[in-house]
Amino acid sequence: MIQEIKIQNFLSFKDEITFSFEATKDSFAEDYQVEKVNGVRLLRLAVVYGANASGKSNLLSAFPFLHSFLFMKHDDLDEPTTVIPFMLDIETPNQPSRFELVFYVGSVKYWYQLVLDRKQVYLEKLSVYHSIQPTMLFCRELENNHSVITFNPNVVKVSQVIKEKISAECLINMSLFAARDKVNVSIPEIDEAKEWLKNQMMPIVGPSTRLFEYAENQLASDNNLKEYLLSVVNNADFNISDINTQVIKENIPQKVLKAILESDVISEQDKDRLKKERFLSKLKTDFIHSVNNERGPEQYSMKAESQSRGTRRIFGLEAALYEVFHRNGFLTIDEIEASLHPDLVELFISGFLKQKSRSQLLVSTHYDPLLETIGDLLRKDSVWFTEKKESGHTEVYSLVEFSGLNRLSSVRKAYRNGNFGALPKVKE
């Protein structure tokens, strides 16, 4: 589980910001919204509010950026790291970006630090907490345009040969984790953290993410997912009583086959398969709708393309949620309310929180009626805000930083009245 992230000089974050999942002493929904890990109380949900272009999406994007960079393999020193610094300042584009991530694998706490610019990594460090103080596992620094890697010999048992292999693979524009993946060796002290970062941090979901296609692929191989999705749509009253997903094969016309084979859009392995089989596999999903009319109960089969955008999106979102439950993973959703009725937003969040799991969900939203559920669904410490200042940089802060919350008749009205900032500055 993630405890906190610190970000500096990345996208709209000029100064260092800290975003934390650590819970306050508030006991509301303690048994299903708070996980106790080694005495630390961590939230399973955080919701971020803010005006358009205030930095909500940038905050969420920090996590997939880290995941992508950590496991992106480079063969060329000239390939960029893909980090984007704060651009609305004369100095920051030429300064490195900084990240710190504190997370737990089981009951073990790790601290990852990264300093890099668009060309190279200046510092990369992983530490573990076996006591109050962190113990360094590895430290990678830039010296004379080369990465110098130090493993802690008291904790990490790595032979000199393996050290040299990892050092040779670790180009200045890539992570040590990516370099370590190129070397076939076991380093348990580091690999536990590496595997968590690789497998538990899921891709960001945005308003235009093709989630239904993801759900179809999962449905084709997982009957338990089908049962889960049907239970969701029954609660949401979609009149959908069954879902049938199957793989169908379509013959490829000779002209189309020739064009595909001459292109570079698929791998040589796939081209060889197409030459032999001459067909494409695709998924076909039908929804069975149950209705009651003057003739009584009836059922009708409809194609996936006939379903509403909201229906397709809720299927995709719930499939992603199902995955994060089973991974005990971490999922970010940007603009969760996109194409969804407000009641479905609350149903989705409620469904997530009811699942006993170490999974975590970070969402951004403009749907402020959700603030009315504080004390019924949301916890106060789950709510965060982003605000863009006149200099163009983003500030991030929590609802619990404000005093007098218990005296408010409505947190939503207080937000609308500007008590917490994070609103559009509309000129009249």
Residue pairs with C-beta under 8 A, 6 or more apart in sequence:
1 21
1 35
1 37
1 42
1 103
1 104
1 328
1 330
1 358
1 360
2 21
2 42
2 101
2 102
2 103
2 104
2 330
2 360
3 20
3 21
3 22
3 40
3 42
3 102
3 103
3 104
3 109
4 18
4 19
4 20
4 21
4 22
4 100
4 101
4 102
5 18
5 19
5 62
5 63
5 99
5 100
5 101
5 102
6 16
6 17
6 18
6 19
6 98
6 99
6 100
6 101
7 13
7 16
7 17
7 19
7 59
7 62
7 97
7 98
7 99
8 14
8 15
8 16
8 17
8 97
8 98
8 99
9 85
9 86
9 92
9 95
9 96
9 97
9 98
10 58
10 62
10 65
10 83
10 84
10 85
10 86
10 97
10 98
10 99
11 55
11 58
11 61
11 62
11 84
11 86
11 394
12 55
12 58
12 86
12 388
12 392
12 393
12 394
13 55
13 58
13 59
13 62
13 86
13 393
13 394
13 396
14 86
14 88
14 89
14 92
14 391
14 392
14 393
14 394
15 393
16 98
17 59
17 394
17 395
17 396
18 396
19 46
19 59
19 384
19 396
20 398
21 42
21 43
21 46
21 360
22 40
22 41
22 42
22 43
23 33
23 34
23 41
23 42
23 43
23 379
23 381
24 380
24 381
24 400
26 379
26 380
26 381
28 375
28 379
28 380
29 353
29 379
32 44
32 353
32 354
32 356
33 43
33 44
33 45
33 353
33 379
33 382
34 41
34 42
34 43
34 44
35 41
35 42
35 44
35 358
36 42
37 104
37 107
37 109
37 358
38 104
38 107
38 109
40 104
40 109
42 104
42 360
43 360
43 379
43 381
43 382
44 352
44 353
44 357
44 358
44 359
44 360
44 361
45 349
45 352
45 353
45 360
45 361
45 362
45 363
45 378
45 379
45 382
46 360
46 361
46 362
46 363
46 382
46 383
46 384
47 363
47 364
47 365
47 370
47 378
47 382
47 383
47 384
48 56
48 59
48 60
48 362
48 363
48 364
48 365
48 384
48 385
48 386
49 56
49 364
49 365
49 366
49 368
49 371
49 383
49 384
49 385
49 386
49 415
49 422
50 56
50 364
50 385
50 386
50 387
50 388
50 422
51 387
51 388
51 422
51 423
51 424
51 425
52 424
53 388
54 386
54 387
54 388
54 394
54 422
55 386
55 387
55 388
55 394
55 396
56 334
56 364
56 386
57 206
57 334
57 364
58 386
58 394
59 364
59 386
59 394
59 396
60 204
60 332
60 333
60 334
60 362
60 364
61 204
62 99
63 201
63 204
63 330
63 332
63 362
64 201
64 203
64 204
64 332
65 82
65 83
66 99
66 101
66 114
66 197
66 201
67 197
67 198
67 201
67 203
68 82
69 81
69 82
69 83
69 114
69 116
69 174
69 175
70 175
70 177
70 178
70 197
70 198
71 175
71 177
71 178
71 181
71 198
72 82
72 174
72 175
72 178
73 174
73 178
73 181
73 182
74 171
74 173
74 174
74 178
77 171
77 172
77 173
79 173
80 118
80 119
80 173
81 116
81 117
81 118
81 119
81 120
81 121
81 173
81 174
82 118
83 97
83 116
83 117
83 118
84 97
84 118
85 92
85 93
85 95
85 96
85 97
85 117
85 118
86 92
86 93
86 392
86 393
87 93
88 391
88 392
88 393
89 391
89 392
94 117
95 117
96 115
96 116
96 117
96 122
97 115
97 116
97 117
98 113
98 114
98 115
99 112
99 113
99 114
99 115
100 111
100 112
100 113
100 114
101 111
101 112
102 109
102 110
102 111
102 112
103 109
103 110
103 112
103 193
103 196
103 197
104 110
105 192
105 193
105 196
108 128
108 129
108 192
109 128
109 129
110 126
110 127
110 128
110 129
110 193
111 126
111 127
111 128
111 129
111 134
112 125
112 126
112 127
112 193
112 197
113 123
113 124
113 125
113 126
113 127
114 121
114 123
114 124
114 125
114 175
115 121
115 122
115 123
115 124
116 122
116 124
119 172
119 173
120 142
120 145
120 172
120 173
121 140
121 142
121 147
121 172
121 173
121 174
121 175
122 141
122 142
123 139
123 140
123 141
123 142
124 138
124 139
124 140
124 175
124 176
125 136
125 138
125 139
125 140
126 136
126 137
126 138
126 190
126 193
127 134
127 135
127 136
127 137
128 134
128 135
128 137
128 155
128 189
128 193
129 135
135 152
135 155
136 152
137 151
137 152
137 155
137 156
137 189
137 190
137 193
138 149
138 150
138 151
138 152
138 156
138 176
138 190
139 149
139 150
140 147
140 148
140 149
140 150
140 170
140 176
141 147
141 148
141 150
142 148
142 172
145 172
146 172
147 167
147 170
147 171
147 172
147 176
148 167
149 163
149 166
149 167
149 170
149 176
151 158
151 163
155 189
156 187
156 189
156 190
157 187
157 189
158 166
158 185
158 187
162 183
162 185
162 187
165 183
165 185
166 176
166 179
166 180
166 183
169 179
169 180
169 182
169 183
170 176
170 179
171 179
177 194
177 197
177 198
180 187
180 190
180 194
181 194
199 327
199 329
200 327
200 328
200 329
200 330
201 329
201 330
202 320
202 323
202 324
202 327
202 329
202 330
202 331
202 332
204 332
204 333
204 334
205 211
205 316
205 317
205 320
205 331
205 332
205 333
205 334
206 333
206 334
206 335
207 334
207 335
207 338
207 339
209 316
210 316
211 312
211 313
211 315
211 316
211 317
211 319
211 320
212 304
212 312
212 313
212 315
212 316
213 283
213 316
214 316
214 319
214 320
215 225
215 229
215 315
215 316
215 318
215 319
216 245
216 283
216 285
216 304
217 283
218 225
218 319
218 322
218 323
219 225
219 226
219 229
219 243
219 245
219 285
219 319
220 245
220 246
220 247
220 283
225 319
225 322
226 243
226 245
228 318
228 322
229 243
229 315
229 318
229 319
229 322
230 240
230 241
230 242
230 243
232 314
232 318
232 347
232 351
233 240
233 311
233 314
233 315
234 240
235 347
235 351
236 314
236 344
236 347
238 311
239 289
239 290
239 291
240 287
240 288
240 289
240 290
240 311
241 288
241 289
241 290
241 299
242 287
242 288
243 285
243 286
243 287
243 288
244 285
244 286
244 288
244 301
245 283
245 284
245 285
246 283
246 284
247 281
247 282
247 283
247 284
248 281
248 282
248 283
248 284
249 279
249 280
249 281
250 279
250 280
250 282
251 278
251 279
252 260
252 274
252 278
252 279
252 280
257 274
257 278
260 266
260 271
260 274
261 271
261 274
261 275
266 274
274 280
284 303
284 304
285 303
285 304
286 301
286 302
286 303
286 304
287 301
287 302
287 303
287 304
287 306
287 307
288 299
288 300
288 301
289 299
289 300
289 301
289 302
290 297
290 298
290 299
291 297
291 298
291 299
291 300
292 298
304 312
309 339
310 339
310 340
310 341
310 344
313 338
313 339
313 340
314 340
314 344
314 348
317 333
317 336
317 348
318 348
318 351
320 331
320 333
321 331
321 348
321 351
321 352
321 361
323 329
324 330
324 331
324 357
324 359
324 361
325 355
325 357
325 359
327 359
328 357
328 358
328 359
329 359
329 360
330 359
330 360
330 361
330 362
331 359
331 360
331 361
331 362
332 361
332 362
332 363
333 361
333 362
333 363
333 364
334 363
334 364
335 364
335 365
335 366
336 345
336 348
336 349
336 363
336 364
336 365
336 367
337 345
337 365
337 366
337 367
340 348
342 367
342 369
345 365
345 367
345 370
346 370
346 373
346 377
349 361
349 363
349 370
349 377
349 378
350 377
352 359
352 361
353 377
368 412
368 415
368 416
369 412
370 377
370 378
371 378
371 383
371 410
371 411
371 412
371 415
372 410
372 411
372 412
374 380
374 383
374 411
380 399
380 400
380 405
380 411
381 398
381 399
381 400
383 398
383 399
383 411
384 396
384 397
384 398
384 399
385 396
385 397
385 398
385 399
385 420
385 421
385 422
386 394
386 395
386 396
386 422
387 394
387 395
387 397
387 421
387 422
388 394
388 395
389 395
399 405
399 411
399 420
402 419
402 420
405 411
408 414
414 420
415 422
415 423
416 423
